[in-house]
């Protein structure tokens, strides 16, 4: 996959939006989608926005983990689940926001356990999958993904040259992925079919208790990976799928490091730390990880994605996010940090109510000490490097 190139189509859209948001930042009007939202202002200079535009011109911009709003439960009985599926109109507008903000590539995930997920219940589920239900659920979501590729300006990134060709057509590149691998628990040989269907990243663990290994947020059952989990992860890595350790326990990561010899990802989290400005995050953020956990990923040559979502999973304000991001960079180095929204409507923070705010957020990072090179790595270069290495 490319690590640099000319993304002029995206830059034209970015410059148009950047000038609009710059006007907003200095007190002018903006007749775009943000005008109807109570969004946190990101006050940055026009010079910083121009620097962002130059970075976006020369480098691919990637969202390392997004839901584009929760779409995976579309068509399910969602009574009692709390998170409704995003509407078709909002899904379409979210994709357009990505394009208009200058984004070149996103990761698009099935969520293997969403039909059974009930966070807070034992095992975070209402019941176990029965028979072949988990596979049938994957097939339902995969069909939705294929329909999205037909209906919206998106195409799968399949090889080292395809992203620039996709962007040249004015489309988003999409890396197909899965969050959770419950569909493989009954028949792990189906991993080969996932690869043949275009999936290039595998996250084995999610919320619902898995027979592949332990979650970071639930009581330990296997002491890390199960024998089945070891089999699935080793085979996936050998096929060329990027292994995503998000939601997995630190022991799962430690054992995966010993099992495979390729870089690993942990697509969406932050570092647990004690902030003198905002409070102690060490015991209040169950989805964040320890510095040691993060270094395990970085030491493989891998990448940790940082997610700007609302508290209690993330943080409430932009300054909190910028500080937490700097802690991640200080812990693992800028070569091992990526951008990932975990974008779903219920968890958008005030400073990212629209993806059109993303260029301003990047400008804020420049004004907080990021170099142009740092921003290029964070906003896309690191993600595509580790995907290519897998």
Wavefront OBJ file of the C-alpha trace (Angstrom):
o trace
v 0.000 0.000 0.000
v 1.304 3.512 -0.738
v 2.911 5.599 1.973
v 2.874 8.797 -0.045
v 1.529 10.140 -3.287
v -0.536 12.893 -4.843
v -4.092 12.972 -3.465
v -5.180 16.127 -5.276
v -8.897 15.312 -5.453
v -9.046 15.026 -1.692
v -7.024 18.219 -1.267
v -9.479 20.301 -3.307
v -12.312 19.190 -1.053
v -10.170 19.703 2.027
v -9.184 23.240 1.059
v -12.814 24.138 0.391
v -13.879 22.824 3.805
v -10.784 24.169 5.569
v -11.511 27.718 4.455
v -15.069 27.342 5.731
v -14.045 26.056 9.119
v -11.286 28.651 9.382
v -13.975 31.320 8.920
v -15.966 29.704 11.710
v -12.897 29.661 13.985
v -12.447 33.435 13.718
v -16.101 34.254 14.219
v -17.536 34.086 10.709
v -20.432 32.013 9.442
v -20.421 28.546 7.969
v -23.469 27.242 6.171
v -22.398 23.611 6.351
v -23.532 20.716 8.563
v -21.813 22.071 11.688
v -24.023 25.152 11.789
v -26.849 23.101 13.275
v -24.662 21.323 15.837
v -23.458 22.387 19.249
v -19.888 21.373 18.495
v -16.805 22.349 20.416
v -14.959 25.060 18.497
v -11.422 24.232 17.439
v -9.778 27.615 17.111
v -6.741 27.334 14.862
v -4.979 29.633 12.438
v -5.430 29.699 8.678
v -1.688 29.022 8.401
v -2.078 25.788 10.361
v -4.976 24.698 8.167
v -2.880 25.365 5.080
v -0.129 23.155 6.530
v -2.714 20.433 7.106
v -3.839 20.728 3.498
v -0.255 20.284 2.304
v 0.182 17.183 4.476
v -3.087 15.763 3.153
v -1.946 16.453 -0.431
v 1.245 14.431 -0.125
v 0.131 11.600 2.144
v -2.748 9.116 2.460
v -5.200 9.849 5.282
v -6.687 6.798 6.998
v -9.259 6.078 9.706
v -7.790 2.928 11.280
v -11.087 1.819 12.888
v -14.560 3.166 12.163
v -18.150 1.988 12.089
v -19.307 4.976 9.982
v -22.058 4.966 12.569
v -23.387 1.636 13.851
v -24.826 -0.103 10.804
v -24.123 -3.744 11.662
v -27.377 -4.202 13.606
v -29.506 -2.954 10.727
v -32.358 -5.425 10.259
v -31.973 -7.019 13.703
v -34.439 -6.890 16.579
v -32.802 -4.125 18.607
v -35.264 -4.033 21.488
v -33.396 -3.409 24.720
v -30.015 -2.906 23.029
v -29.750 0.855 23.456
v -27.830 1.658 20.217
v -30.065 1.957 17.154
v -28.596 1.460 13.683
v -27.545 4.611 11.881
v -30.099 5.740 9.319
v -29.307 5.234 5.622
v -29.236 9.011 5.132
v -26.805 9.540 8.002
v -24.624 6.679 6.801
v -24.430 8.325 3.375
v -23.649 11.742 4.859
v -20.900 10.254 7.049
v -19.221 8.811 3.950
v -19.484 12.190 2.228
v -17.929 13.842 5.292
v -14.927 11.540 4.973
v -14.495 12.457 1.318
v -14.963 16.180 1.911
v -12.522 16.154 4.824
v -9.789 14.713 2.605
v -9.760 11.134 3.920
v -8.447 8.524 1.489
v -9.028 5.191 3.235
v -11.063 3.671 6.065
v -11.289 0.269 7.717
v -14.795 -1.213 7.436
v -15.651 -3.909 9.992
v -18.255 -6.543 10.503
v -18.947 -6.916 14.248
v -19.182 -10.620 14.929
v -21.101 -10.498 18.217
v -23.459 -7.540 17.760
v -26.580 -9.750 17.564
v -25.880 -11.141 21.034
v -24.108 -8.200 22.726
v -25.642 -7.019 25.994
v -22.852 -5.144 27.798
v -23.069 -5.651 31.557
v -24.805 -9.023 31.446
v -22.710 -12.156 32.206
v -20.309 -12.629 29.309
v -21.755 -9.387 27.828
v -24.401 -11.462 26.026
v -28.082 -12.335 26.242
v -27.289 -15.950 25.329
v -24.759 -18.052 23.457
v -24.785 -18.365 19.696
v -26.583 -21.543 18.711
v -25.508 -23.873 15.931
v -24.240 -21.863 12.966
v -25.800 -18.556 14.058
v -22.474 -16.716 14.337
v -21.531 -17.620 10.769
v -24.976 -16.708 9.472
v -24.655 -13.352 11.246
v -21.295 -12.755 9.562
v -22.800 -13.574 6.167
v -25.644 -11.094 6.803
v -23.195 -8.290 7.628
v -20.860 -9.172 4.774
v -23.786 -8.870 2.353
v -24.473 -5.399 3.769
v -20.824 -4.430 3.228
v -20.954 -5.595 -0.375
v -24.130 -3.569 -0.917
v -22.381 -0.494 0.500
v -19.566 -0.928 -2.012
v -22.157 -1.014 -4.795
v -24.209 1.912 -3.512
v -21.560 4.360 -2.277
v -18.274 5.774 -3.634
v -16.058 3.166 -1.953
v -13.835 0.376 -3.292
v -11.771 -2.278 -1.501
v -8.015 -1.761 -1.237
v -6.595 -5.011 -2.555
v -2.909 -4.418 -3.319
v -0.057 -1.938 -3.163
v -1.255 0.192 -6.084
v -5.012 0.150 -5.658
v -5.497 3.009 -3.167
v -4.233 5.769 -5.440
v -6.331 4.433 -8.311
v -9.414 4.389 -6.061
v -8.785 7.955 -4.886
v -8.234 9.107 -8.458
v -11.852 8.058 -9.116
v -12.997 10.259 -6.213
v -13.751 7.240 -4.003
v -12.794 6.094 -0.523
v -10.478 3.136 -0.259
v -11.823 0.489 2.119
v -9.869 -2.205 3.971
v -12.326 -4.961 4.928
v -11.981 -6.192 8.491
v -13.837 -7.898 11.306
v -14.209 -6.841 14.936
v -14.533 -10.146 16.756
v -14.148 -13.615 15.263
v -17.049 -15.543 16.772
v -17.910 -16.808 13.285
v -14.750 -18.966 13.393
v -15.335 -20.628 16.748
v -17.378 -23.519 15.351
v -15.460 -23.908 12.080
v -12.016 -22.222 12.085
v -11.290 -23.482 8.539
v -13.672 -20.743 7.345
v -10.832 -18.289 7.935
v -9.694 -19.077 4.385
v -13.102 -18.007 3.050
v -12.878 -14.696 4.963
v -9.569 -14.030 3.255
v -10.962 -14.981 -0.150
v -13.856 -12.583 0.465
v -11.352 -9.750 0.891
v -10.933 -9.382 4.665
v -7.412 -8.204 5.461
v -7.547 -7.553 9.205
v -8.743 -9.874 11.953
v -9.611 -8.725 15.481
v -10.255 -12.003 17.363
v -11.731 -10.594 20.605
v -14.663 -8.232 21.185
v -17.226 -7.808 23.986
v -19.042 -11.159 23.996
v -16.956 -13.853 25.710
v -14.992 -15.750 23.070
v -13.577 -19.262 22.930
v -10.484 -17.813 21.193
v -9.085 -15.963 24.194
v -9.564 -13.480 27.021
v -10.977 -9.962 26.830
v -9.269 -7.071 28.602
v -12.531 -6.121 30.346
v -13.783 -9.489 31.628
v -12.540 -12.140 34.080
v -9.764 -14.353 32.736
v -10.797 -17.790 31.448
v -7.844 -19.076 29.427
v -4.825 -17.230 30.763
v -4.580 -15.528 27.374
v -5.239 -17.397 24.125
v -7.074 -20.712 24.004
v -5.605 -23.529 21.847
v -8.236 -22.668 19.221
v -7.241 -19.002 19.404
v -3.592 -19.870 18.817
v -4.580 -21.904 15.748
v -6.752 -19.124 14.279
v -4.259 -16.297 14.864
v -1.272 -18.205 13.522
v -3.171 -19.165 10.370
v -4.519 -15.642 9.855
v -1.037 -14.155 10.147
v 0.380 -16.723 7.735
v -2.340 -15.785 5.217
v -1.324 -12.126 5.386
v -4.093 -10.729 7.600
v -3.145 -7.975 10.038
v -3.906 -9.119 13.594
v -5.746 -6.495 15.656
v -5.376 -6.893 19.429
v -8.109 -4.397 20.349
v -10.241 -5.609 23.286
v -7.824 -8.498 23.972
v -6.118 -8.947 27.347
v -2.450 -8.133 27.794
v -1.708 -11.861 28.122
v -3.307 -12.462 24.720
v -0.976 -9.823 23.268
v 2.075 -11.312 24.993
v 1.299 -14.769 23.621
v 0.531 -13.456 20.126
v 3.900 -11.688 20.057
v 5.525 -15.075 20.685
v 3.289 -16.815 18.148
v 3.729 -14.643 15.036
v 6.631 -12.707 13.548
v 4.782 -9.802 11.906
v 3.762 -6.362 13.224
v 0.558 -6.243 15.270
v -2.158 -3.614 15.517
v -4.262 -2.447 18.425
v -6.720 -0.322 16.532
v -8.566 1.738 19.141
v -7.581 2.631 22.703
v -5.564 5.129 24.814
v -2.916 4.896 27.574
v -3.963 4.752 31.226
v -2.236 7.594 33.082
v -2.690 10.149 35.840
v -3.339 13.606 34.384
v -2.522 16.632 36.506
v -5.080 18.621 34.484
v -7.972 16.220 33.947
v -7.794 13.501 36.574
v -6.590 9.959 37.108
v -7.486 7.694 34.164
v -5.753 4.606 35.546
v -8.852 3.081 37.159
v -11.671 4.780 35.248
v -11.048 3.716 31.633
v -11.569 -0.027 31.205
v -10.861 0.103 27.460
v -7.529 1.917 27.842
v -4.283 -0.010 28.229
v -1.122 0.159 30.325
v 2.139 1.587 28.925
v 3.589 -1.949 28.979
v 0.627 -3.228 26.932
v 1.171 -0.495 24.324
v 4.922 -1.172 24.106
v 4.237 -4.838 23.344
v 2.506 -3.709 20.146
v 5.129 -1.094 19.258
v 7.993 -3.526 19.789
v 6.640 -5.699 16.959
v 6.905 -2.691 14.655
v 3.140 -2.335 15.020
v 0.677 0.500 15.513
v -1.705 1.562 18.293
v -4.782 3.491 17.147
v -6.051 6.324 19.360
v -9.791 6.948 19.532
v -11.504 10.287 20.225
v -14.777 9.096 21.739
v -16.825 10.338 24.669
v -16.171 9.515 28.296
v -16.310 7.055 30.006
v -14.742 5.165 27.099
v -12.732 8.159 25.933
v -12.608 11.833 26.924
v -14.995 14.750 26.827
v -12.920 17.627 25.429
v -10.340 18.264 22.742
v -7.611 19.363 25.156
v -8.029 16.053 27.000
v -7.656 14.124 23.767
v -4.569 16.075 22.703
v -2.924 15.408 26.069
v -3.828 11.700 26.044
v -2.543 11.398 22.490
v 0.758 12.981 23.523
v 1.060 10.431 26.333
v 0.673 7.677 23.727
v 3.312 9.263 21.490
v 5.683 9.689 24.432
v 5.138 6.033 25.399
v 5.606 4.251 22.062
v 6.955 6.881 19.644
v 5.280 8.674 16.755
v 6.097 5.795 14.357
v 3.686 3.552 16.260
v 0.580 5.736 16.695
v -2.415 5.991 14.361
v -5.753 7.763 14.086
v -9.010 5.852 14.571
v -12.428 7.284 15.334
v -14.383 4.168 16.391
v -17.041 6.335 14.801
v -20.565 5.656 16.002
v -23.264 8.238 16.582
v -23.779 7.611 20.316
v -20.106 8.127 21.195
v -19.048 11.119 19.081
v -17.333 13.739 21.247
v -18.225 17.415 20.968
v -15.040 18.115 19.033
v -15.852 15.553 16.327
v -19.566 15.958 15.796
v -18.751 15.977 12.092
v -15.732 14.533 10.333
v -15.461 17.934 8.667
v -13.837 18.990 11.946
v -10.950 16.586 11.342
v -8.717 19.070 9.453
v -9.117 21.528 12.347
v -8.234 18.792 14.829
v -5.085 18.086 12.809
v -4.250 21.785 12.805
v -4.617 21.766 16.592
v -2.071 18.938 16.742
v 0.375 20.993 14.666
v -0.073 23.938 17.013
v 0.465 21.586 19.976
v 3.882 20.477 18.755
v 3.367 17.894 15.995
v 5.602 18.357 12.956
v 4.198 17.929 9.462
v 5.981 14.558 9.333
v 4.424 13.526 12.662
v 0.964 14.360 11.335
v 1.528 12.386 8.125
v 2.500 9.292 10.126
v -0.322 9.651 12.656
v -3.080 10.429 10.140
v -2.394 7.536 7.785
v 1.189 6.591 7.052
v 1.675 4.318 10.055
v -1.601 2.481 9.457
v -0.799 1.655 5.849
v 2.783 0.705 6.700
v 1.709 -1.917 9.211
v -1.037 -3.212 6.932
v 1.501 -3.668 4.131
v 3.912 -5.396 6.509
v 1.230 -7.927 7.459
l 1 2 3 4 5 6 7 8 9 10 11 12 13 14 15 16 17 18 19 20 21 22 23 24 25 26 27 28 29 30 31 32 33 34 35 36 37 38 39 40 41 42 43 44 45 46 47 48 49 50 51 52 53 54 55 56 57 58 59 60 61 62 63 64 65 66 67 68 69 70 71 72 73 74 75 76 77 78 79 80 81 82 83 84 85 86 87 88 89 90 91 92 93 94 95 96 97 98 99 100 101 102 103 104 105 106 107 108 109 110 111 112 113 114 115 116 117 118 119 120 121 122 123 124 125 126 127 128 129 130 131 132 133 134 135 136 137 138 139 140 141 142 143 144 145 146 147 148 149 150 151 152 153 154 155 156 157 158 159 160 161 162 163 164 165 166 167 168 169 170 171 172 173 174 175 176 177 178 179 180 181 182 183 184 185 186 187 188 189 190 191 192 193 194 195 196 197 198 199 200 201 202 203 204 205 206 207 208 209 210 211 212 213 214 215 216 217 218 219 220 221 222 223 224 225 226 227 228 229 230 231 232 233 234 235 236 237 238 239 240 241 242 243 244 245 246 247 248 249 250 251 252 253 254 255 256 257 258 259 260 261 262 263 264 265 266 267 268 269 270 271 272 273 274 275 276 277 278 279 280 281 282 283 284 285 286 287 288 289 290 291 292 293 294 295 296 297 298 299 300 301 302 303 304 305 306 307 308 309 310 311 312 313 314 315 316 317 318 319 320 321 322 323 324 325 326 327 328 329 330 331 332 333 334 335 336 337 338 339 340 341 342 343 344 345 346 347 348 349 350 351 352 353 354 355 356 357 358 359 360 361 362 363 364 365 366 367 368 369 370 371 372 373 374 375 376 377 378 379 380 381 382 383 384 385 386 387 388 389 390
